[in-house]
Amino acid sequence: MSAATGTRLMTRTGTLRNTTEYLVRDATAAEREAILAALPEATRATVERATEYEEVPYEMALALWRAVDVVLGPRDPQWMEHMGAFAIERAAEQIGDVFLRRPSPLAFITQQVPLFQLYYRPGEMVVLDSGPGHATIRLVGFEATDPLFCRRFTGGWTRALEITGGRDVSIRHPRCTCERDLFCEWALRWTE
């Protein structure tokens, strides 16, 4: 539930599915079972049957990510950034050229398609500033409530810019609601 608006935060089951597909690739069978065993029964059932487009409470994604963090975090501190990149790769495969095959990172960032809203609600990513080799993006109307979410987006932004032709990509997350800022913000830099 968003503290500011009282609105329940939601995500698509595709978010859960991307996570489990990442685990099939990067976790052992024993690690995957330990992660699933740590979930509440209803969450585990939803995770195990996740399709792409059902809507579920965002708390389910957080429960899954937190369970993954306990198991994978000690051996791979950057697992969430890697998983965010993996999720963008999967989106590029599934959604196709309409979203990610832009001629440049700037064209991807300034596209009119609300990619964030395909996976989460409420909220949107707003471009505050952009130009050749840089952009500042703010998340409005959606409270991350856990740094894992922000790390997922840091990895996702990195991979999206690389897919669209960016090199030497650098992503900073200077403002975060998890650190008592009023909003989350990412500063993106790249060369073409």
C-alpha positions in Angstrom: 0.0 0.0 0.0 1.3 3.4 -0.9 1.7 5.5 2.3 1.2 8.7 0.3 -1.9 7.8 -1.7 -3.4 4.8 0.1 -3.4 2.9 -3.2 -2.4 -0.7 -3.3 0.8 -1.2 -5.3 0.5 -3.8 -8.0 2.8 -5.6 -10.5 2.3 -8.1 -13.3 3.0 -11.8 -12.7 5.6 -11.4 -15.5 7.7 -9.7 -12.9 7.6 -12.9 -10.8 8.1 -15.0 -13.9 11.2 -13.1 -14.9 12.6 -13.6 -11.5 12.0 -17.4 -11.5 13.5 -17.6 -15.1 16.6 -15.8 -13.8 16.8 -18.3 -11.0 16.6 -21.3 -13.4 19.6 -19.8 -15.2 21.7 -18.6 -12.2 20.7 -20.6 -9.1 21.1 -24.3 -8.2 18.0 -26.5 -7.7 18.7 -26.5 -3.9 18.9 -22.6 -3.9 15.7 -22.4 -5.9 13.9 -24.7 -3.4 15.2 -22.8 -0.4 13.9 -19.5 -1.9 10.5 -21.0 -2.6 10.3 -22.6 0.8 10.8 -19.2 2.4 7.7 -17.8 0.8 4.3 -17.7 2.3 2.1 -20.5 0.8 -0.1 -18.2 -1.2 2.8 -16.3 -2.6 4.7 -19.5 -3.5 1.6 -20.8 -5.3 1.3 -17.6 -7.3 5.0 -17.6 -8.2 4.9 -21.2 -9.3 2.0 -20.7 -11.7 2.9 -17.1 -12.8 2.0 -16.3 -16.4 2.9 -12.9 -17.9 -0.1 -10.6 -17.5 -2.1 -11.3 -14.4 -1.9 -8.5 -11.8 -0.8 -9.3 -8.3 0.1 -7.2 -5.2 3.6 -5.8 -5.4 4.3 -7.3 -2.0 4.5 -10.7 -3.6 7.4 -9.5 -5.8 9.1 -8.1 -2.7 8.6 -11.3 -0.8 10.2 -13.3 -3.7 13.1 -10.8 -4.1 13.8 -10.8 -0.4 13.9 -14.6 -0.3 16.3 -14.6 -3.3 18.5 -11.9 -1.6 18.9 -14.1 1.5 20.0 -17.1 -0.7 21.9 -15.4 -3.5 23.1 -12.2 -1.9 26.0 -13.7 0.0 27.6 -15.2 -3.1 26.5 -12.5 -5.6 25.9 -9.1 -4.1 24.9 -7.7 -7.5 22.3 -10.4 -8.2 19.4 -7.9 -8.4 21.1 -5.7 -10.9 21.9 -8.8 -13.0 18.3 -9.9 -12.7 17.1 -6.4 -13.7 19.2 -6.6 -16.8 17.9 -10.1 -17.5 14.3 -8.8 -17.2 15.0 -6.2 -19.8 16.5 -8.8 -22.1 13.4 -10.9 -21.7 11.2 -7.8 -22.4 13.2 -7.2 -25.6 12.6 -10.7 -26.7 8.9 -10.8 -25.8 7.7 -7.2 -26.5 10.0 -6.8 -29.5 11.1 -3.9 -31.6 8.3 -1.6 -30.7 9.8 -0.9 -27.3 13.5 -1.6 -27.1 14.9 -1.6 -30.6 15.3 2.2 -30.8 18.0 3.8 -32.8 19.7 5.3 -29.7 19.4 5.3 -25.9 17.9 8.8 -26.1 15.2 7.6 -28.4 14.4 4.8 -26.0 14.3 7.1 -23.0 12.0 9.6 -24.6 9.6 7.2 -26.3 6.0 7.8 -25.8 5.2 4.2 -24.7 4.7 3.9 -20.9 6.9 0.8 -20.4 6.8 1.1 -16.6 3.0 0.9 -16.7 3.1 -2.4 -18.5 4.5 -4.0 -15.3 3.6 -1.8 -12.3 0.8 0.5 -11.1 0.2 3.1 -10.1 3.0 5.3 -11.2 5.2 6.2 -14.1 8.8 7.0 -15.1 9.1 10.7 -16.0 12.0 12.1 -18.0 13.1 15.3 -16.1 16.1 16.1 -18.4 17.6 14.5 -21.4 20.2 15.2 -24.1 22.9 13.4 -26.0 24.6 11.0 -23.6 22.5 11.8 -20.5 19.1 11.7 -18.9 17.5 12.1 -15.5 14.5 9.9 -14.8 12.1 10.2 -11.8 9.7 7.6 -10.6 6.4 9.2 -9.5 3.3 7.7 -8.0 4.9 4.4 -7.0 6.8 3.9 -3.7 9.6 1.3 -4.1 9.6 0.5 -0.3 12.7 -1.7 -0.7 16.1 -1.0 -2.2 15.8 -4.2 -4.2 13.3 -2.6 -6.5 15.7 0.3 -7.1 18.6 -2.1 -7.8 16.4 -4.0 -10.3 15.8 -0.7 -12.2 19.4 0.2 -12.0 20.3 -3.0 -13.8 17.4 -2.7 -16.1 18.3 0.9 -17.2 21.9 -0.2 -17.8 20.9 -3.1 -20.1 18.2 -1.1 -21.9 20.8 1.6 -22.8 23.2 -1.1 -23.9 20.6 -2.8 -26.1 19.8 0.6 -27.8 23.5 1.3 -28.6 24.8 3.0 -25.5 28.4 2.3 -24.5 30.2 3.1 -21.2 26.8 3.2 -19.5 26.8 4.7 -16.0 23.7 4.7 -13.8 23.4 6.4 -10.5 20.5 6.4 -8.1 21.0 9.6 -6.2 17.5 9.9 -4.7 15.6 7.1 -3.2 12.3 6.9 -1.2 13.9 4.0 0.7 16.4 6.6 2.1 13.6 9.1 3.0 13.7 11.1 -0.2 10.4 12.2 -1.7 11.0 10.2 -4.9 13.3 7.8 -6.6 15.5 9.3 -9.3 18.1 7.8 -11.7 20.9 9.7 -13.5 21.8 7.9 -16.7 25.0 8.6 -18.7 26.4 6.9 -21.8 28.4 7.4 -25.0 27.1 6.4 -28.4 
